[in-house]
C-alpha cells in the first residue's frame, strides 16, 4: 500500500517540477526579434563541393540581446562552423531575461 502512495507522490513531485521548469523565465521564448543579422560566410570547401543544406543552431541570448553561446542541433558538418560563427554575432531585441532561440540557416551554392 505504501509503495503505491509513495510512487504517486513521487510522480506528482516530478510533474510539478517539470511544469515549473517549463514555465521558468528565460528558459525559452516565442522567437525574439533579430535586430542585427550577420550572414554566414559560405565555406570554400562547400563551394568546391557545391554543397547546400540547412543548419539548425540553438542560441542562448542574454537579456541585452547579445548571444552568450551557440550549439549545433543539426546540419552538414562542413557548414556548421560558418553558421555558428554568424549566429554568434547576431543581436536580438532586449528582454527581461536570458532566452534560448532556435535559428535555421540555409546555405545555397553561389
Order of alpha helices (4+ residues) and beta strands (2+ residues): alpha-beta-alpha-beta-beta-alpha-beta-beta
